[in-house]
């Protein structure tokens, strides 16, 4: 039986899409650029903040470096000041984490969100439910590079065959696969079931409670 679950954060544990959209659109407005609809961000997120901003600018066919640097700086400054704004926990996640705790299952987070913000939001919404949080900082590669997963396994002394990687996007499925873990794709996040299937999710679930059925 698996004894460890490694979760993605945005789109898996937390609905941060309104948060991200708000801060990106605020940064774009500061540079007199237009607004992007909320749902478009489903495909702009997942590969880190720099890629998010480049994709957002590409929405308006903007690709000059000066504009990128300005919008990126404005986005990061605003987001880092209040990363909890508009963010909500997905239904069923708190109950899942409580059940996992009772079973003695260890939980960790590996995310492409900046490490400071990742730690802050996890602590705020989940307290001490997670044994380890790995966000992005200097020297840590973005997912789907598996280094963050390897760091969790090493820190918690877990064998890869004893852990699942849980996420909502192609990047997450690739991350788990690259690390040699079985993967669980979740359909309540930012991407459709078809993307999870195309990226060879070991299992796909439609509600957090279904994850418990995979641990027997």
C-alpha positions in Angstrom: 0.0 0.0 0.0 1.2 3.5 -0.7 2.2 5.5 2.3 2.8 8.9 0.8 0.9 11.3 -1.5 2.7 14.2 -3.3 0.3 16.8 -4.4 0.4 19.6 -6.9 -1.1 22.8 -5.4 -2.9 25.1 -7.9 -5.8 23.3 -9.5 -5.4 20.2 -7.3 -5.7 21.4 -3.7 -6.6 25.1 -4.2 -8.6 26.9 -6.8 -6.2 29.8 -7.5 -7.4 30.6 -11.0 -9.3 33.8 -9.9 -6.2 34.9 -7.9 -3.9 34.4 -10.8 -6.2 36.1 -13.3 -6.7 39.0 -11.0 -3.0 39.7 -10.5 -2.1 39.1 -14.2 -4.9 41.4 -15.4 -3.9 44.0 -12.8 -0.3 43.9 -14.1 -1.5 44.1 -17.7 -3.8 47.1 -16.9 -0.9 48.9 -15.3 0.9 48.7 -18.7 -2.3 49.7 -20.6 -2.8 46.2 -22.0 -6.2 44.6 -22.2 -7.9 42.0 -19.9 -7.9 38.3 -20.4 -11.0 36.2 -19.6 -10.8 34.0 -16.5 -11.1 30.6 -18.3 -8.2 31.4 -20.7 -5.9 31.1 -17.7 -6.6 27.4 -17.4 -4.1 26.9 -20.2 -1.7 29.7 -19.3 -0.8 28.4 -15.8 1.2 25.3 -14.8 4.7 26.1 -15.9 5.7 28.9 -13.5 5.2 32.6 -13.3 7.5 33.6 -16.2 5.7 31.3 -18.6 2.4 32.5 -17.3 3.3 36.1 -18.2 4.7 35.3 -21.6 1.6 33.4 -22.5 -0.6 36.2 -21.2 1.3 38.7 -23.3 1.1 36.4 -26.3 -2.6 36.6 -25.9 -2.2 40.2 -27.2 0.6 39.3 -29.7 3.2 41.0 -27.5 6.6 39.5 -27.3 9.1 42.3 -26.5 11.4 41.7 -23.5 10.9 45.2 -22.0 7.2 44.7 -21.7 7.6 41.2 -20.3 10.1 42.4 -17.6 7.7 45.2 -16.5 4.6 43.1 -16.4 6.3 40.2 -14.7 7.7 42.5 -12.0 4.4 44.1 -11.4 2.7 40.7 -11.2 5.2 39.2 -8.8 5.2 42.3 -6.5 1.4 42.3 -6.2 1.0 38.5 -5.9 3.7 38.2 -3.2 2.0 40.8 -1.1 -1.4 38.9 -0.9 -1.2 35.4 -2.4 -4.3 34.3 -0.5 -6.7 36.8 -2.2 -9.6 35.1 -4.0 -8.1 31.6 -3.4 -10.4 28.7 -2.2 -9.9 25.1 -1.2 -11.6 22.6 -3.5 -14.6 20.8 -2.0 -13.6 17.6 -0.3 -9.9 18.4 0.1 -10.1 19.0 3.9 -12.0 15.8 4.4 -9.5 13.9 2.3 -6.5 15.2 4.3 -8.2 14.4 7.6 -8.8 10.8 6.4 -5.2 10.5 5.2 -4.0 11.7 8.6 -6.0 9.1 10.4 -4.6 6.4 8.1 -1.0 7.6 8.7 -0.5 8.6 5.1 2.1 11.3 4.7 1.4 14.3 2.4 3.7 16.7 0.6 3.3 19.4 -2.0 5.5 20.0 -5.1 4.5 23.1 -7.0 5.8 25.5 -9.6 4.5 28.4 -7.4 7.3 30.4 -5.8 8.4 28.7 -2.6 7.5 31.6 -0.3 4.0 31.9 -1.6 3.6 28.1 -1.6 4.5 27.8 2.0 2.3 30.7 3.0 -0.8 29.4 1.3 -0.3 25.8 2.4 0.2 26.9 6.0 -2.9 29.2 5.9 -5.3 26.8 4.4 -4.0 23.4 5.7 -2.0 24.1 8.9 0.3 21.2 9.5 -1.4 18.7 7.2 1.6 18.5 4.9 5.0 17.1 6.0 6.9 18.9 3.3 6.3 21.8 0.8 8.6 22.3 -2.2 8.1 25.4 -4.3 10.3 27.2 -6.8 13.4 29.1 -5.7 16.9 29.5 -7.0 18.5 26.1 -7.8 15.1 24.2 -8.0 14.0 23.3 -11.5 10.4 23.7 -12.6 8.1 20.7 -13.1 8.0 18.4 -15.1 11.6 18.1 -13.9 11.3 15.5 -11.1 13.9 17.0 -8.8 11.3 18.5 -6.5 9.7 15.0 -6.1 13.1 13.5 -5.5 13.7 16.0 -2.7 10.4 15.0 -1.1 11.2 11.3 -1.3 14.7 11.9 0.2 13.5 14.2 3.0 10.7 11.8 4.0 12.7 8.7 3.4 10.1 7.3 1.0 10.7 4.9 -1.8 9.1 6.0 -5.2 7.1 2.8 -5.4 5.4 3.8 -2.1 4.2 7.2 -3.3 1.6 8.7 -5.7 1.9 12.0 -7.5 -1.5 13.8 -7.7 -2.2 16.7 -10.1 -4.6 18.2 -12.6 -2.4 18.9 -15.7 -0.1 17.3 -18.3 2.8 18.8 -16.4 1.8 17.0 -13.2 1.4 13.6 -15.0 4.8 14.1 -16.7 6.4 15.1 -13.3 5.2 11.9 -11.6 6.2 9.7 -14.6 9.6 11.3 -14.8 10.1 10.6 -11.1 9.0 7.0 -11.6 5.8 7.3 -9.5 2.3 6.2 -10.3 0.1 9.2 -10.9 -3.4 10.3 -10.0 -5.1 12.8 -12.3 -7.9 14.9 -10.9 -10.7 16.3 -13.0 -11.8 19.2 -10.8 -8.8 21.3 -11.6 -7.8 23.4 -14.6 -7.5 20.9 -17.4 -9.9 18.3 -19.0 -9.8 14.5 -18.5 -8.6 14.0 -22.0 -5.3 15.8 -21.1 -4.8 13.5 -18.2 -5.5 10.4 -20.4 -3.1 11.6 -23.1 -0.4 12.0 -20.5 -0.9 8.5 -19.2 -2.3 9.1 -15.8 -2.2 5.8 -13.9 -5.6 6.7 -12.3 -8.1 9.4 -12.8 -10.6 10.6 -10.1 -13.5 12.9 -10.2 -13.7 13.7 -6.4 -11.1 13.8 -3.6 -12.7 10.9 -1.7 -11.9 8.6 -4.6 -8.2 8.9 -3.8 -8.8 6.9 -0.6 -10.1 4.0 -2.7 -6.7 3.8 -4.4 -4.9 3.3 -1.1 -6.3 -0.1 -0.1 
